[in-house]
Amino acid sequence: MNPLSRLRDALEDGSLRLAILVGLATVPVTVALSSGLVSEDPLVVSSTFSGTPLFLAGLYVGYRYSGRGTETHRAGSWCGLAGSLAIPLVVAASVVSAATTAGTLSSSTLLAAAFTVLTVGFGVGVTVLLTLAGALLADWVTTRHRARRGSDERHLERTPTRWTVSIAVYALVTLPVVGAVLWLAPDGSAGFAVAVLGLLGLYALTAVTFVGLFIDATEPRATDAWTPTVPIYVGFPVAVSALVYVGAATRNSVNPAGDAVYGFFVALWFVSVVYLLRKYSHGEPIVSAHSSA
């Protein structure tokens, strides 16, 4: 069946209409963000695509379709397919840009354009997978957040999770590692290698702790138990990182992204400490008996 016919049929399916319209809405944004990266070398026709709009669209679709199981897969896939219409548009812009710069459609430009067109199929596949990943992530997060209440009697016991250990480790090691990077690395001393290794380990631990914080905070609890405010604990590090990036960029910092990463480290450390203190104050042990054994 013709792809456009399949798209029209899917639009007529009320359950997929929202996902497709969201995907189509990302097309002009993706083109706008990608077109500035198109090469103007007449011998090289290359296209670099921005996947951010489609990933964000996938997050939104996953949130709206959360709890529907297979329908989330379909919605994410169709959102990605609709949004992938930006790929041939950006490729066409690349060909036109190269031809305009050369003043004519030379054989080299045509050959490069033909090769680039062959990559459209690959680009569509990556786009669909990226959007689907965002949809499934949002679906998992939303479903878990909504299901943490109303559990059965077995969840009345306040038992810790193994994720709490990673949160506690992060609370202990983050400030020493960041301090070592800031004070030892610039000196080029023997501690430089230690600081770099510590920073690499902190990157990995940060990812584990951030995910673990969400999982632990959304563990099913009794209706009379302490319920962590998940958006605050998870959103605070992200908000601080964004503010640090904007502030650093405004001050013409050499590396705003790096400043934002350090801001995320410190904010997540603060949240981890507060979370552990609140958890302990409400009678929830930090480490389980199985973990300490």
C-alpha positions in Angstrom: 0.0 0.0 0.0 1.1 3.5 -0.7 2.7 5.2 2.4 0.5 8.2 2.1 -2.6 5.9 1.9 -1.4 4.2 5.0 -1.0 7.5 6.7 -4.5 8.6 5.7 -6.0 5.4 7.0 -4.1 5.7 10.2 -5.4 9.3 10.6 -9.0 8.0 10.2 -8.2 5.6 13.1 -9.3 7.8 16.1 -6.9 6.1 18.5 -3.8 7.1 16.4 -4.9 10.5 15.2 -3.3 12.4 18.1 0.0 10.6 17.8 0.2 11.3 14.0 -0.8 14.9 14.4 1.9 15.4 17.1 4.5 13.8 14.8 3.5 16.0 11.9 3.7 19.1 14.1 7.4 18.3 14.7 8.3 18.4 10.9 8.8 22.1 10.6 10.6 22.3 13.9 13.0 19.4 12.9 13.6 21.0 9.5 14.3 24.4 11.1 16.8 22.9 13.6 18.4 20.7 11.0 18.7 23.0 8.0 21.3 25.2 9.7 23.6 22.2 9.8 23.4 21.3 6.1 26.7 21.4 4.3 27.3 23.9 1.5 30.3 22.2 0.0 29.3 21.4 -3.6 31.2 18.1 -3.5 29.6 17.0 -0.2 25.8 16.6 0.2 25.3 15.8 3.9 22.4 16.2 6.2 22.5 16.3 10.0 19.1 15.9 11.7 18.0 17.1 15.0 16.2 14.3 16.9 15.2 16.4 19.9 11.7 17.5 18.6 10.7 13.9 17.9 12.1 12.5 21.2 10.1 15.2 23.0 7.1 14.3 20.9 7.5 10.7 21.8 7.6 11.6 25.5 4.3 13.5 25.1 2.7 10.7 23.1 3.8 8.1 25.7 2.3 10.2 28.5 -1.0 10.6 26.7 -1.2 6.9 25.7 0.2 5.5 29.0 -1.3 2.4 30.4 -2.7 1.2 27.1 0.1 -1.4 26.4 0.4 -2.3 22.8 -1.3 0.9 21.7 1.6 2.9 23.1 3.9 1.0 20.8 1.7 1.8 17.8 1.2 5.4 18.8 5.0 5.9 19.2 5.8 4.2 15.9 3.2 6.2 14.0 4.3 9.5 15.6 7.9 8.7 14.5 6.8 7.8 11.0 4.8 11.0 10.6 7.7 13.1 12.0 10.2 11.4 9.7 8.7 13.3 6.8 11.2 16.0 7.8 14.1 13.7 6.6 13.5 13.9 2.8 12.8 17.7 3.2 16.2 18.2 4.9 17.9 16.0 2.3 16.3 18.0 -0.5 17.5 21.2 1.1 21.0 19.8 1.3 20.9 19.0 -2.5 19.6 22.4 -3.4 22.1 24.1 -1.2 25.0 22.2 -2.7 23.7 22.7 -6.3 23.3 26.5 -5.7 26.8 26.8 -4.3 28.2 25.0 -7.3 26.1 26.9 -9.7 25.1 23.7 -11.5 24.3 20.1 -10.8 27.7 18.6 -11.3 28.3 14.9 -11.5 29.9 14.9 -8.1 26.9 16.7 -6.6 24.5 14.3 -8.2 26.5 11.3 -7.0 26.7 12.6 -3.5 22.9 13.4 -3.6 22.1 9.9 -4.8 24.2 8.4 -2.0 22.5 10.7 0.6 19.0 9.7 -0.7 19.9 6.1 0.1 20.4 7.0 3.7 16.8 8.3 4.0 15.5 4.8 4.8 18.1 4.4 7.5 17.2 7.9 8.9 13.5 7.0 9.0 14.2 3.9 10.9 16.4 5.7 13.5 13.7 8.4 13.8 11.0 5.9 14.5 13.1 4.1 17.1 14.0 7.4 18.8 10.4 8.5 19.0 9.3 5.0 20.1 12.0 5.1 22.9 10.6 8.4 24.1 7.0 7.1 24.1 7.9 3.9 26.0 10.0 5.8 28.5 7.1 8.2 29.2 4.6 5.4 29.3 6.7 3.5 31.9 7.3 6.6 34.0 3.7 7.7 34.0 2.3 4.2 34.6 4.6 3.6 37.5 3.9 7.0 39.0 0.1 6.4 38.9 0.3 2.9 40.2 2.2 3.6 43.4 -1.0 3.9 45.4 -3.8 1.4 45.8 -1.5 -1.6 46.2 -2.4 -4.7 48.1 -1.8 -5.5 51.7 1.6 -7.0 51.1 3.0 -3.5 50.5 2.0 -2.2 53.9 5.5 -3.2 55.2 8.1 -0.4 54.7 10.9 -2.4 53.1 13.8 -0.5 51.4 14.9 -1.2 47.8 18.4 -1.8 46.6 18.3 1.5 44.8 18.6 3.2 48.1 22.2 2.0 48.4 23.2 3.8 45.2 21.5 7.0 46.4 23.4 6.7 49.7 26.7 6.1 47.9 26.0 9.1 45.6 25.4 11.3 48.7 28.7 10.3 50.1 31.1 10.5 47.1 29.7 13.4 44.9 31.2 16.4 46.7 34.7 14.8 47.2 34.8 13.9 43.5 33.6 17.3 42.3 36.1 19.0 44.7 38.9 16.8 43.4 38.1 17.7 39.8 37.9 21.4 40.5 41.1 21.6 42.6 43.3 18.8 41.4 42.6 18.6 37.7 43.7 22.2 36.8 47.1 21.7 38.5 48.0 18.8 36.2 49.4 17.0 39.3 49.5 13.3 40.0 46.0 13.7 41.3 44.7 14.6 37.8 44.3 11.0 36.7 42.5 10.1 39.9 40.2 13.1 39.5 39.4 12.1 35.9 38.7 8.5 36.8 36.5 9.7 39.7 34.6 12.0 37.3 34.0 9.1 34.8 32.7 7.0 37.7 30.5 9.8 38.9 28.9 10.0 35.4 27.9 6.4 35.6 26.8 6.6 39.3 24.7 9.7 38.4 22.7 7.8 35.8 22.1 4.9 38.2 21.2 7.2 41.1 18.8 9.4 39.0 16.9 6.3 37.8 17.1 4.7 41.2 15.7 7.7 42.9 12.6 7.7 40.7 12.1 3.9 41.1 12.5 4.1 44.9 10.3 7.1 45.2 7.5 5.4 43.2 7.7 2.1 45.1 4.1 1.1 46.3 3.5 2.4 49.8 0.6 2.1 52.3 -2.0 4.8 52.1 -0.9 6.1 55.5 2.8 6.0 54.7 5.1 8.9 53.6 4.7 9.5 49.9 7.6 11.3 48.2 6.8 14.2 45.9 8.3 12.6 42.8 8.2 15.6 40.4 10.2 17.7 42.9 12.9 15.0 43.6 13.3 14.2 40.0 12.6 17.6 38.4 14.8 19.7 40.7 18.2 18.5 39.3 17.0 18.9 35.8 15.7 22.4 36.5 18.9 23.5 38.2 21.0 22.1 35.3 18.9 24.1 32.9 19.2 27.3 34.9 23.0 26.8 35.2 23.2 26.3 31.5 21.2 29.5 30.7 23.2 31.5 33.2 26.6 30.2 31.9 25.6 30.9 28.3 24.5 34.4 29.3 27.8 35.1 30.9 29.6 33.7 27.7 31.1 30.8 29.6 33.6 28.7 27.8 31.7 25.5 28.4 28.0 26.1 29.4 27.2 22.4 29.0 30.0 21.4 31.4 28.7 23.9 33.9 25.2 22.5 33.6 26.6 19.0 34.3 28.3 20.1 37.5 25.0 21.9 38.4 23.2 18.6 37.9 25.7 16.7 40.0 25.3 19.1 43.0 21.5 19.4 42.7 21.2 15.6 42.6 23.5 15.3 45.6 21.3 17.8 47.5 18.1 15.9 46.5 19.7 12.6 47.5 20.6 13.8 51.0 17.2 15.3 51.5 15.5 12.2 50.3 17.5 9.9 52.5 16.8 12.1 55.6 13.1 12.2 54.9 13.1 8.5 54.3 14.8 7.8 57.6 12.7 10.3 59.5 9.6 8.4 58.4 10.9 5.1 59.7 12.0 3.7 56.4 15.5 2.0 56.8 18.2 3.1 54.3 19.7 -0.4 53.8 17.8 -3.6 54.0 19.0 -6.6 55.9 19.6 -8.5 52.7 21.8 -5.7 51.3 23.9 -5.6 54.4 24.3 -9.3 54.6 
